[in-house]
Amino acid sequence: MSWLTLLLAGLLEVCWAIGLKYTEGFTRPLPTVFTIAAIVASLYLLESASRTLPIGTAYAVWVGIGASGAAIAGIFLFGEPATPARLGFLGLLVVAILGLKLSTP
């Protein structure tokens, strides 16, 4: 259950990272409220998952999901470059996340 909680926390991190772009400096009320809610929920779920998972693993997986998810979303939503090197390094992030999952009891 902790891994599912951590996955959801990571997905919410992607939401708030992308949401920051839509707040336009926190001048747009609805995207700002959504982004703040996603931040709070993401941190709460990270804290919940870290009760049973090692904090180093939980934090690394949370950041990895957020970073790779935000980069992939940026490619699709904002037309950011999808160079072979960028995609390769994103793939390495995913491998690292899976490696941490498989190596944690």
Backbone as CSV, one residue per row, in Angstrom:
resi,resn,N_x,N_y,N_z,CA_x,CA_y,CA_z,C_x,C_y,C_z
1,MET,0.821,-1.198,0.000,0.000,0.000,0.000,0.864,1.262,0.000
2,SER,2.013,1.200,0.675,2.898,2.364,0.730,3.416,2.748,-0.646
3,TRP,3.679,1.747,-1.476,4.180,2.046,-2.823,3.106,2.718,-3.672
4,LEU,1.873,2.293,-3.510,0.774,2.927,-4.233,0.586,4.373,-3.759
5,THR,0.692,4.581,-2.463,0.610,5.927,-1.894,1.737,6.800,-2.438
6,LEU,2.929,6.233,-2.512,4.078,6.972,-3.032,3.910,7.284,-4.515
7,LEU,3.372,6.353,-5.269,3.108,6.603,-6.689,2.124,7.760,-6.854
8,LEU,1.071,7.751,-6.076,0.088,8.837,-6.140,0.724,10.176,-5.735
9,ALA,1.578,10.145,-4.716,2.282,11.363,-4.289,3.148,11.901,-5.429
10,GLY,3.829,10.996,-6.131,4.662,11.402,-7.259,3.845,11.971,-8.409
11,LEU,2.702,11.371,-8.680,1.835,11.883,-9.749,1.282,13.262,-9.397
12,LEU,0.985,13.468,-8.119,0.540,14.794,-7.690,1.674,15.810,-7.778
13,GLU,2.908,15.341,-7.594,4.043,16.243,-7.773,4.127,16.705,-9.226
14,VAL,3.871,15.803,-10.148,3.832,16.187,-11.565,2.741,17.236,-11.783
15,CYS,1.587,17.008,-11.182,0.470,17.957,-11.333,0.837,19.344,-10.836
16,TRP,1.462,19.415,-9.657,1.765,20.760,-9.156,2.932,21.403,-9.892
17,ALA,3.855,20.595,-10.375,4.955,21.169,-11.156,4.425,21.782,-12.449
18,ILE,3.537,21.068,-13.113,2.922,21.598,-14.337,1.983,22.747,-13.982
19,GLY,1.280,22.619,-12.873,0.375,23.673,-12.431,1.071,25.002,-12.225
20,LEU,2.322,24.962,-11.791,3.071,26.213,-11.596,3.118,27.041,-12.875
21,LYS,3.236,26.371,-13.998,3.281,27.069,-15.288,1.961,27.805,-15.552
22,TYR,0.878,27.186,-15.160,-0.443,27.757,-15.425,-0.855,28.854,-14.434
23,THR,-0.162,28.942,-13.287,-0.528,29.984,-12.317,-0.104,31.378,-12.776
24,GLU,0.839,31.426,-13.715,1.380,32.710,-14.213,1.777,33.612,-13.048
25,GLY,2.704,33.090,-12.228,3.184,33.861,-11.086,2.168,33.968,-9.967
26,PHE,1.315,32.980,-9.840,0.252,32.936,-8.828,-0.726,34.106,-8.983
27,THR,-0.938,34.522,-10.231,-1.896,35.602,-10.500,-3.238,35.063,-10.972
28,ARG,-3.307,33.785,-11.325,-4.558,33.176,-11.770,-5.113,32.309,-10.636
29,PRO,-6.269,32.694,-10.087,-6.788,32.043,-8.871,-7.021,30.535,-8.977
30,LEU,-7.705,30.075,-10.014,-8.039,28.647,-10.086,-6.798,27.762,-10.226
31,PRO,-5.889,28.056,-11.162,-4.671,27.241,-11.218,-3.837,27.332,-9.929
32,THR,-3.867,28.481,-9.279,-3.115,28.642,-8.028,-3.683,27.746,-6.937
33,VAL,-4.997,27.722,-6.789,-5.640,26.870,-5.774,-5.365,25.399,-6.077
34,PHE,-5.487,25.005,-7.336,-5.216,23.625,-7.745,-3.767,23.249,-7.420
35,THR,-2.845,24.130,-7.743,-1.426,23.854,-7.530,-1.114,23.721,-6.045
36,ILE,-1.635,24.626,-5.235,-1.392,24.559,-3.786,-2.004,23.286,-3.202
37,ALA,-3.203,22.931,-3.641,-3.844,21.700,-3.158,-3.015,20.471,-3.543
38,ALA,-2.478,20.464,-4.756,-1.656,19.338,-5.198,-0.360,19.250,-4.391
39,ILE,0.230,20.402,-4.058,1.447,20.414,-3.237,1.162,19.806,-1.866
40,VAL,0.104,20.273,-1.232,-0.238,19.789,0.113,-0.542,18.286,0.077
41,ALA,-1.348,17.862,-0.878,-1.705,16.437,-0.965,-0.480,15.581,-1.269
42,SER,0.382,16.050,-2.162,1.582,15.303,-2.512,2.501,15.124,-1.308
43,LEU,2.718,16.196,-0.565,3.575,16.110,0.618,2.955,15.228,1.698
44,TYR,1.647,15.314,1.860,0.964,14.459,2.841,1.141,12.980,2.480
45,LEU,0.945,12.655,1.208,1.082,11.260,0.782,2.530,10.784,0.881
46,LEU,3.490,11.671,0.574,4.900,11.314,0.748,5.180,10.992,2.213
47,GLU,4.674,11.831,3.103,4.859,11.591,4.533,4.221,10.264,4.939
48,SER,3.043,9.982,4.430,2.354,8.727,4.759,3.157,7.515,4.293
49,ALA,3.664,7.588,3.069,4.442,6.460,2.530,5.742,6.272,3.301
50,SER,6.328,7.382,3.766,7.614,7.281,4.461,7.484,6.703,5.868
51,ARG,6.277,6.484,6.318,6.088,5.828,7.626,6.565,4.381,7.585
52,THR,6.420,3.735,6.417,6.829,2.332,6.314,7.980,2.107,5.339
53,LEU,8.223,3.038,4.445,9.345,2.927,3.510,10.519,3.747,4.036
54,PRO,11.750,3.347,3.712,12.896,4.169,4.097,12.764,5.566,3.475
55,ILE,13.041,6.605,4.240,12.840,7.970,3.760,13.701,8.274,2.531
56,GLY,14.914,7.770,2.498,15.776,8.013,1.337,15.179,7.432,0.069
57,THR,14.650,6.241,0.177,14.009,5.592,-0.971,12.736,6.327,-1.356
58,ALA,11.902,6.624,-0.369,10.631,7.298,-0.654,10.873,8.645,-1.319
59,TYR,11.801,9.415,-0.788,12.067,10.745,-1.342,12.641,10.644,-2.751
60,ALA,13.584,9.727,-2.956,14.197,9.570,-4.276,13.157,9.150,-5.318
61,VAL,12.278,8.239,-4.964,11.235,7.794,-5.890,10.254,8.933,-6.158
62,TRP,9.861,9.658,-5.133,8.936,10.800,-5.276,9.517,11.846,-6.224
63,VAL,10.767,12.196,-5.996,11.429,13.182,-6.864,11.572,12.640,-8.282
64,GLY,11.935,11.369,-8.399,12.121,10.770,-9.724,10.827,10.747,-10.529
65,ILE,9.738,10.366,-9.888,8.442,10.372,-10.566,8.079,11.796,-10.972
66,GLY,8.270,12.730,-10.054,7.937,14.124,-10.344,8.776,14.704,-11.465
67,ALA,10.085,14.469,-11.411,10.981,15.028,-12.424,10.733,14.420,-13.797
68,SER,10.634,13.104,-13.853,10.421,12.467,-15.156,9.023,12.779,-15.688
69,GLY,8.047,12.769,-14.807,6.677,13.077,-15.239,6.529,14.504,-15.725
70,ALA,7.156,15.450,-15.021,7.087,16.849,-15.439,7.803,17.056,-16.771
71,ALA,8.924,16.384,-16.954,9.652,16.511,-18.223,8.840,15.932,-19.385
72,ILE,8.228,14.787,-19.164,7.409,14.165,-20.213,6.171,15.019,-20.494
73,ALA,5.532,15.517,-19.447,4.369,16.388,-19.638,4.770,17.664,-20.380
74,GLY,5.951,18.201,-20.065,6.430,19.392,-20.758,6.610,19.162,-22.251
75,ILE,7.031,17.972,-22.609,7.186,17.630,-24.026,5.828,17.661,-24.717
76,PHE,4.826,17.054,-24.080,3.508,16.964,-24.706,2.682,18.243,-24.587
77,LEU,2.775,18.925,-23.453,1.926,20.098,-23.244,2.520,21.404,-23.754
78,PHE,3.846,21.515,-23.684,4.480,22.793,-23.982,5.446,22.734,-25.158
79,GLY,5.504,21.597,-25.830,6.369,21.474,-26.991,7.856,21.541,-26.663
80,GLU,8.222,21.138,-25.455,9.633,21.120,-25.087,10.353,20.058,-25.910
81,PRO,11.659,20.227,-26.123,12.380,19.296,-27.003,12.411,17.868,-26.455
82,ALA,12.288,16.928,-27.375,12.354,15.506,-27.038,13.558,14.905,-27.751
83,THR,14.736,15.384,-27.392,15.957,14.907,-28.039,16.264,13.481,-27.577
84,PRO,17.014,12.747,-28.369,17.370,11.383,-27.956,18.080,11.349,-26.598
85,ALA,18.973,12.307,-26.358,19.678,12.326,-25.076,18.700,12.558,-23.928
86,ARG,17.794,13.492,-24.093,16.822,13.789,-23.038,15.954,12.570,-22.752
87,LEU,15.462,11.935,-23.796,14.635,10.746,-23.611,15.427,9.607,-22.973
88,GLY,16.693,9.492,-23.352,17.546,8.463,-22.765,17.754,8.667,-21.271
89,PHE,18.002,9.908,-20.883,18.190,10.178,-19.460,16.893,10.040,-18.682
90,LEU,15.760,10.377,-19.296,14.475,10.129,-18.645,14.262,8.629,-18.444
91,GLY,14.692,7.847,-19.437,14.629,6.394,-19.301,15.480,5.899,-18.142
92,LEU,16.643,6.497,-17.969,17.497,6.127,-16.838,16.826,6.448,-15.496
93,LEU,16.101,7.567,-15.450,15.356,7.900,-14.227,14.319,6.820,-13.914
94,VAL,13.620,6.395,-14.935,12.603,5.353,-14.741,13.256,4.057,-14.274
95,VAL,14.390,3.711,-14.857,15.117,2.503,-14.427,15.550,2.640,-12.972
96,ALA,16.019,3.825,-12.581,16.430,4.051,-11.188,15.249,3.902,-10.239
97,ILE,14.094,4.443,-10.628,12.901,4.326,-9.784,12.529,2.847,-9.620
98,LEU,12.512,2.111,-10.721,12.189,0.683,-10.638,13.226,-0.076,-9.822
99,GLY,14.498,0.289,-9.972,15.562,-0.349,-9.194,15.374,-0.131,-7.702
100,LEU,15.009,1.082,-7.321,14.758,1.357,-5.902,13.568,0.552,-5.392
101,LYS,12.556,0.445,-6.217,11.363,-0.339,-5.824,11.743,-1.804,-5.625
102,LEU,12.498,-2.343,-6.563,12.842,-3.764,-6.492,13.848,-4.082,-5.394
103,SER,14.639,-3.098,-4.978,15.667,-3.360,-3.978,15.260,-2.974,-2.560
104,THR,14.030,-2.516,-2.395,13.553,-2.117,-1.066,12.608,-3.187,-0.531
105,PRO,12.905,-3.683,0.678,12.038,-4.740,1.245,10.647,-4.240,1.562
